[in-house]
Amino acid sequence: MFLKLGYQGTAFFTASEEAGRSWRFLIEWFRRFDLSTDELLVLDTSPYSTLEDMAQLDVVLRQRDANGYFRSPLKNKIKKIVLNQKIRYHYKDAYLKNIMKQNGTKGSLGTTELGRIIKASKGEIQGTTLQFPTIGYHTVDEMTSKKSVESIITILSKLYL
């Protein structure tokens, strides 16, 4: 769709994300061409336990994951768009920290494809994630809302078109 609308950048579609291996294909491409970036945008899904939890969000952002911090100018650009367009969001890492604090537990902030890329590239490749809130994560019943899809299209359009 975005290519048809005039997007001029590079888009990647990776495989084996569910097995935690997709990042390897992407980092290999960057290494093959001796490239780095601080503006890699990874579209992803983000699991929630209930439809009610998911229904309170249009998009999910992250400052970091278990592998480290995401350092990219895209984070602020996306946040400005989200605020200007009145798109409902939260930061998944802050959400998870809050749940752990409320429950008095320690746990993971989760791992993302981007976090693995940042770690493996020793920070040479940086970016941010833009995630669809979902339920039924990694099952044939995984779903998000129409509003979430529309919100992500709005954000991508404002960023790249």
Secondary structure by P-SEA (a helix, b strand, c coil): ccccccccbbbbbbcccccccaaaaaaaaaaaacccccbbbbbbbbbbccaaaaaaccccccccccccccccaaaaaaaaaaaaabbbbbcaaaaaaaaaaaacbbbbccccaaaaaaaaacccccbbbbbbbbcccccccccccaaaaaaaaaaaaaccc
